[in-house]
Amino acid sequence: MCRFITIFLLMFLLLGCNLGIPGADEKFGTQNFVSAVSMIELHKLRNGTYPVSLKDLEFLGDWDGIWLSAVRYEVNRDGYNLYLERGFSGKPSLEFSVRFKQGLGIKESNIKWSKTESAL
């Protein structure tokens, strides 16, 4: 019993620590944004229109809940707006190549679009 209480207290203390992993917000943020774009565009390809909400997406896996909760989606007349709300634990500031959105329906986003090829 004493061992259980000690382990519980240690876990409680560790959860309160800021164990930031360098670059994790950017990596998770990139994955979250790219996954959202992929599923939104796949829906458009299959159905002819963009989903009204992310709840309309089909064939999602168990892990898709991660990126679903990390982005904000708004459909509009000409396409959609997609905003990255969370990476790993914070809100990253990402920069993608402008070529990434070529041919996609993204109209507004909080992603910085760069003409440099080195950006994603």
PyMOL commands that set and color helices and strands:
alter all, ss='L'
color gray80, all
select helices_A, chain A and resi 2-15+24-47+54-56+64-68+98-101
alter helices_A, ss='H'
color red, helices_A
select strands_A, chain A and resi 71-76+79-84+95-97+106-109+112-114
alter strands_A, ss='S'
color yellow, strands_A
deselect
rebuild
show_as cartoon
